[in-house]
C-alpha cells in the first residue's frame, strides 16, 4: 500500500443533516469513505452525483464503506440555504449524512472544497481505510469504475 499519498483533510462543516453525531474521518477509519461534494442547484449533481452516491450506499455494507455528502456552495448563496437544503434532502430521499461546507474567510470557495482541491461540483472523493485521499473525480464517472476502485481499496485493506 502506498503510504506516500496525502491524508485526507478533515471536513470543515457548519452543520450536519441525517447524522446523530457529526461524522469525522478519525471515526470512519477502517472504512472506505465516499465523499460526494454537490450543490443542490447543480444539474450534474442531481442527475448523476447524488444518485450514484445512493447506489454506492445501497451496494456496499456500511461497516465497510461510508457515504458522506458535502453541500459545498460557491455560487448562488442566497438560494442554497440550510432550510432549502433540508427540503431538498427530503424531496430527493437523501438519507446519508450531509454536511454544509464552511464558507471561506473572504474566499468564495468553501473551506473543505479548497482543502481537497476540488474544481467544482459534482466531485466524488475516495478515501482509503487508512484515511488517505486515493481518488478525486470531477464531473461524471461511471459506476463500474467507482465500484472497482472501492473494491480494490477494500481488498488492499484486507490484505494489510
Secondary structure by P-SEA (a helix, b strand, c coil): cccccccccccccccccccccccccccccccbbbbbbbbcccccccccaaaaaaaaaaccccccbbbbbbbccccccccccaaaaaaaaaaaccccbbbcccccccccccaaaaaaccccccbbbbbcccccccccccccccaaaaaaaaaaaaaaaaac
